[in-house]
Amino acid sequence: MPELRECDVGALEGRGDAVAFGRYHEVWDRWLAGQELERPLGEMGETGESALGRMRKAIEFIRSEHSNGTVVLVSHMGLLHFTLNLLLRNVLPAWTAERPIPNTGVIVASYGPEGLLCETWCGAAPRTTR
């Protein structure tokens, strides 16, 4: 699914200098806190609103196609961390910020009347709610 691609960093793509990393982390940290989602990661890059919208669209499509089954969703760590951090109803950004997703990390979520809920985040049961 194209909606599950990594976030587009625009003009920061391919750069490894301190200025580029500083800009990226300045915006990324705000996104993780659910703030300034209208800002792009880099000049001509994607906004947090766009990335979050893509993930919402993907989840709704998957739910419509697999309403009674288990689905494995595979994507990039950055996209998953940022979007699930905001979409899961029973975790707080401060809690997930302390638990970065490692390569091959697994987030187990379920969808119910309350919305999308975290069962485990990289093996840890959530201890906070919104």
C-alpha atoms as one frame of an Amber mdcrd trajectory, in Angstrom:
protein
   0.000   0.000   0.000   1.509   3.353  -0.951  -0.016   4.928   2.183   2.467
   2.960   4.303   5.608   4.509   2.806   8.077   6.389   4.987   7.622  10.120
   5.530   9.018  12.312   2.736  11.763  14.548   4.131  11.936  16.734   1.005
  15.162  18.697   0.606  16.683  16.893   3.609  16.829  13.618   1.639  20.385
  12.324   1.397  21.841  14.941   3.731  23.839  13.854   6.743  24.954  17.201
   8.115  24.165  18.575  11.556  21.864  21.300  10.185  19.715  18.728   8.358
  19.513  16.431  11.385  18.693  19.400  13.601  15.821  20.507  11.347  14.492
  16.954  11.089  14.531  16.334  14.843  13.108  19.766  15.645  10.026  19.038
  13.526   9.852  15.312  14.302   9.840  15.905  18.059   6.950  18.372  17.681
   5.039  15.852  15.556   5.527  13.125  18.175   3.966  15.494  20.712   0.993
  16.015  18.365   2.033  19.607  17.675   2.807  21.626  14.553   1.581  18.862
  12.244   1.266  21.440   9.458   5.084  21.806   9.324   6.994  19.788   6.722
   9.977  17.719   7.807  12.144  19.592   5.305  11.608  22.127   2.562   9.175
  20.570   0.041   8.728  17.612   2.415   5.633  16.002   3.803   3.655  17.476
   6.677   2.617  15.542   9.758  -1.009  16.079   8.747  -0.345  14.337   5.437
   1.446  11.365   7.004  -1.234  10.960   9.665  -3.943  11.150   6.997  -2.209
   8.436   4.961  -2.118   6.094   7.951  -5.765   6.778   8.818  -6.696   5.971
   5.212  -4.675   2.740   5.281  -6.221   1.608   8.567  -9.762   2.330   7.369
  -9.150   0.436   4.126  -7.691  -2.545   5.993 -10.610  -2.538   8.433 -13.115
  -2.500   5.567 -11.383  -5.415   3.813 -10.640  -7.525   6.915 -13.302  -6.652
   9.472 -13.337 -10.097  11.096  -9.721 -11.143  10.928  -6.209 -10.549  12.096
  -4.002  -8.379   9.906  -0.257  -7.833   9.953   0.612  -4.313   8.867   4.254
  -3.787   7.923   5.669  -0.315   7.424   8.560   1.943   8.325   9.421   2.506
  11.978   9.179   6.281  11.712   5.725   6.302  10.159   4.455   3.694  12.619
   5.885   5.440  15.673   4.607   8.881  14.723   1.112   7.876  13.602   0.310
   5.117  16.101   1.590   7.375  18.851  -1.332   9.696  17.985  -3.961   7.203
  16.764  -3.879   4.669  19.605  -6.446   5.831  22.157  -4.784   4.365  25.248
  -1.185   5.594  25.006   0.354   8.985  25.607   3.097  10.512  23.450   5.417
  10.765  26.474   5.045   7.008  27.074   5.822   6.035  23.474   8.684   8.563
  23.282  10.470   6.476  25.911   9.926   3.340  23.826  11.336   3.756  20.315
  10.381   1.006  17.898  13.453  -1.097  17.020  13.905  -2.744  13.633  11.373
  -5.591  13.454   9.571  -4.144  16.490   5.951  -5.214  16.937   2.984  -3.115
  18.005  -0.147  -5.154  18.715  -3.355  -3.158  18.379  -7.048  -3.907  18.238
 -10.035  -1.924  17.053 -13.143  -1.714  19.201 -15.921   0.661  20.225 -13.358
   2.990  21.852 -11.283   3.143  18.662  -7.801   1.817  18.002  -6.204   0.475
  21.190  -2.674  -0.644  21.969  -2.373  -4.165  23.377   1.438  -4.116  23.464
   4.116  -1.700  22.262   7.310  -3.642  21.549   6.393  -6.112  24.281   5.295
  -3.530  26.868   1.672  -3.260  27.941   0.448   0.357  27.927   0.054   1.877
  31.368  -1.413   5.235  30.405  -4.582   6.558  28.813  -5.621   9.716  27.039
